[in-house]
Amino acid sequence: MGIRKKTNKNPPVLSHEFVIQNHADIVSCVAMVFLLGLMFEVTSKVAVLFITVQYNVTISSNEETAVNHFHHGIKDLATVFFYMLVAIIMHAIIQEYVLDKINRKMHFSKTKHSKFNESGQLSTFYLFSFGWGTSLLLSENFLSNPVSLWEGYPHTLMPFQMKFFYICQLGYWLHALPELYFQKTKKEDIPRQLVYISLYLVHIAGAYILNLNRLGLVLLVLHYFVELLFHISRLVYFSNENRQTGFTIWAVLFVLGRLLTLSLSVLTVGFGLATAEQQGLDLAAGNFNVLFVRITVLAAICITQAFMMWKFINFQLRRWREHAQAQTLKKKQAPSKSKSKKDKANGVNGVSSNGADSPRAKKEKSS
């Protein structure tokens, strides 16, 4: 993220600077239009598509109790769009009322300012998503019963909380695209940002559309926990550069997270779905359990994990190289300091600092 400079001058209406400075207010007005649409009968049917979760299916377990489940469909695009607007508004609130105030107190450099904003935003999102996802795993008993990750596939029906979780995830990562413009992201940082935003969108949407929502939930919670630790460690490092213990813990958990992600993916897709009762491609029933889809899913996950490990290794090598250079500079500075102290005591270039004791001075005194 770039640094937004606030000026007292009012930019021209609808200019780039005007949109960037007032984008949160503009988006809030657009979201308010959808909320006001609920108040009128003519527009309520359209507004509901954007605000509420669609495709409700009521299942009666017995005569007295009924359970509501949801499946995905094309109308979800409208709901994702609305919650993308909500994510933009929340992003602006966190930036203005939390991160900007801390930045003014800490007086960060431009580079640290940008990284601090990025870690501050992502750590907030990861913390919220990790807590929400963990509660879903516990309530649905996915951790105590790992077989449920592939048993009964296709998992076309989801509880409300799980579907809303995926809607919010897609909305958040879609909001990151216009934020590149709103936050004046540097040109050299845009390709890196686009890569990881695209990876999130492809994997989350893939799990949602292919009815692998249970596996996707487990992998997201695992990944978010590791990423949360990294960004918290970076925030702590910015406050005090001597505190780097968090990066060491993150490095260990990052490798373990990659191994666990591959293990769960191979176990669920490679073995669980391969031996499932329902085989074949049935778009109407939401069944994508065919060899080609399974190989594609595993290949996408493996390539992504390999890419992340490659980036991780390069990051660690760069850190070790910088640490080695710093140690070398310290060793070079230590002898020079001791030599300068010795020169001050004995005189520069080996000449005594006490001129009265020199032979020439003694000869002048005797004459």
N, C-alpha and C positions, 0 to 999 in steps of 0.2 A: 504494500500500500504506500502511496505517496503521501506527502504532507500537504494538507489543505491550508492555505494561507488565508486568513480572514482579513478582509479590508473593510474600511468604513465606506468606500465608494459603492454605490448601487449600480450593478451591471445592467445593461439593456435587457428588457424583458424578452424571455425565450432565447437568450444567447446561451452559449455553452457555460459560461461562468454563472449565469443566473440559475440554470438547471442544476448545476453541481452544488451550489450553495443552498438551494431550496428543494433538493430532490426529495427529502423526507416529507416536507409539507405537501409537495405535489402528489406523492404516492399515498399519503394519508387521505387526501381529498378523493383520490380514485377509489381507495378501499371504503371510504364513507359512502360513496355512491352505491356500492353493492349492499352495504348495511341498510341504507335508506330504502333500497328496493324491496326489502322485506316488509315494509310498512304498507305497501300498496298492493292490492290484489292483482293488478295488471302485470306488475313486474316481479311479484314474489316468486313465481315459478322459475324465472330466469335467475334471480338472486340466490335461490336455494341451491342451484347447481354449483355456484361458486363457493358458498360458505359451508354447507353441510356435506357430510360424507355420503356418497351415492351407493346404489346397488345393495339395498338392505334385503336380507333374506331371513325370515322368521322360522325357526325350527322349534317345534313343540316336542319336548322330551317326554312329557306326559300331559294329562288333561289340564293340570293347574299351572305349570311353569312353561314359559316360552323363552328361547334364547335367540338373540339377534346376531346374525353373522353378515359378513359383507364379502363381495367378490369385486374384482377389478373390471374396468371398462373404459370406453372412450371418454365418458363424462368426467373421469378423474382429472383430465387435463385442465378443466375449468377450476376444479378445487385446488390443484397444484398451483395454478396461476395466482389465485387469491392469497394462498399462504406464502407464495413468493413475495407478494407485496407486504405481508405482515413481517416477513424476515428482513426486508429492506428497512422497514420502520424500526424494528428492534435493533438492527445493526447501527442505525443512526443514533438511537437513544444511548446505547452502550458507549459509542464513540464519543459523543458530546458530553455526557454526564459522568463518565467514569474514566475512560482512557485519556481524553484530552486534559482533564484536570491533573492526572498523574504525570503526564508528559510535561506540563508546565512546571511542576514541582521538581522533577528529576533533571530537567535540562539535558535531554538526550541529544546526541548527534543525529544527523539526517538518517544515517543508516540504521542506528539503533531505534530511532523514532518509528521508522517503517516496520521493522521486525517486531517491536513492542506492540504496535497496533495489530499486526497479524496474529501474534500469539495471544494477545488479550481477547480478540474476537473468537478465535478458534478454541481456546481453552474454555470459554463460556459455553460455546455450543457443544463441545465434546463432553463437558461435565453434565450438562442437561440431558444429552442423548444417552450417555452411559447410564445415568440413574434411571431414566425412563426405560431403556432397553433391559436393564437388569431386573427391574420390577416385572416386566413382561415375561422374561425367562422364568422367573420364580413362580409367577401366577399360572403360567401354562405348563409348568413342570418339564421344560425342555432339558434342563440340566440333570435332573434326577432320572430322566428316561431318554437317553440319547437316541434310542431306536425310533422315537417319534419324529426325528428329523427326516426320515424317508418312509416310515410306515404310513400307509394310507394315502400315498401320493396318487393323484395330484391334490395338493392342498389349496383348492380353489376358494374355500370359505375361510375367512379370518374373523377374529373378534374385532370389535370396534377399535380398541386401543392399538392393535397391531396394524390395522389398515391406516389409522390416523398417523401412526408413527412413520410409515412409509411415505404418506402424503407430505408430512412435514420435512422429511429428509430430502425428498425430491425438490420441494419448494425452497429449502435452504440452499442447496447446491446450485439451483437455477438462479437464485438471487445473487450468487457470487459472480455471475457473468456481467450484469450491469454495474456491479460494484467496482469492477475494474475501471470503468469510466468515471463513476461518481467519486472514487478515491484518488483519481489521477495517478494510476499505477504507472510506474516507469516502463518504457518500452522494452528494456532488457529483462524485466520481470514478468511480462505478460505471457511469453511462451511457457515458462515454468508453471504459472498459475493455471493456464488453460489445460495443461496436461493433467494435473491432479484433479481439477474440477471435472474434466471429461471422464477420468477413471472412476470417480465417485458416481457420476450420473449413469454411466454404462453399467456398472456392477449393481447398483441399487435398482435401477429400472429393469435390468435383466432378471434379478431375483424376484422382483415383483411380478413381471409379466409371465415368466416361466413357472410361476407357482412354487418357487423355491424359497418362499418367504421365511420359513423356519430356519433353514440353513443361513440365509442372508442375515437374519436377526442375530444369530449367534456370532457370526463372523464380524458383523458391524460392532457389536458390544466389545468383542476382543480387540479389534483394531482401534476403536475409540479410546479404550483404556490406555493403550500404549502411546497413542498420540497425545492424549491428555497429559501424561507424565512428561513427555518431551516439552510441550509448550509451557507447562508450569515450571519445569527446570530452566527454561530459557528466560522466563520472567524473573525467577529468582537470581539468575546469573546477571541480568541487567541491573538489578538492585545492588548486587555485590559480586564482582567478577571472581572472587576467591571461592565462591560456593559452586562447585562443579560436580558434587557427588550425585546429583540427580541425573546427569548425563550418563554416568557409569551404570546406574540402575536401569535407565532407559535402554542403553545399548544391549544389556543382557536380556531384558524383556522383549526387545524388538526381535531379536533372533529367535527366541522361544515362541513369540507370536507368529512369526512366519512359518515355523515348523508345525505349530498347532493348526494354523489355517490350512496348510497343505494336507495334514493328516485328516482333519474333519472333512475337507472337500473330497478327498479320494475315498474315504470311508462312506460318505453319503452318496456321492454321485457315481463313483467307480464301482462300489460293491453293493450298497443298499438299493439304489434304483435299478441296477443291472439285474438284481434277483427279485424285483418287485413283481407282483401278480399282473398289474396292468401295464402292458407294453404296447408301444405303437404311438402314432401321431394322430391325435384327435383334438382339433382346435375348438370344437364346440364344447367338449368336456374339459378343456384346459390341460390335456395330457400331452406332454412333450418328451415322454420317456422313450426316446429312440437313440440308437448308437451315435448318430451324427451330432445330435444336440448334447449328449453327455460328453463326447470328446471335445466339442467346442467350448462347453462350460469349463471343463478341466483345463483345457489349453489356455483360456483367458485368465483363469486364476493363477496357473503356474507362471505364465509370462509376466503377469502383474507382480507376483511375489519375487520373481527373479529380477525384475526392473527395480523394485524397492530395495532388494539386497545390494544391487549394484550401486544405487545411489547412497545407500548406507555405508558401504565399504569406501567409496570415494570421500564421503563426509568424514569418516574416521581417519583415513589417510591424511586428509588435509589438516585435521586437528592435530595429529601426531607430528606432521611436518612443521606446523606453526609452533607447537610446543618445543620441538627440537631447536628451531631457530631462536626462540626466546632463551632457551638454556645456553645456547652458544654465545649469544650476546652478553648474557650475565657473566659467563666465564671470561670473555674478553675485557669486560669493564672492570672486573675485580683486580687483575694485575695492574692495569693502568692507574687505578686509584691508589694502590699501594706504592707504585713507583712515584706518583706525584707527591705523596706524603713524604717519601724518602728524599726527593729533590728539595722540598721545602726545608727539611731539617739540615741537609748538607750544603745547600746552595745549588743554584741552577748550573747544569753542565759540569758538575763536580767541583765548583768553586765554593769556598767556605763562605757562609753567610756572615761570619764575624770578621769584617775587614781589618779590624785592629790587630788581630793575631797573625796576619799574613807577613811573610818575610819582607815584602816591599814596605809595608807600614812600619815595621820595626826599624828599617834602614832610614826612613824619613824622620822618625823620631830621634834617632841617634845623631843625625846630621843637624 
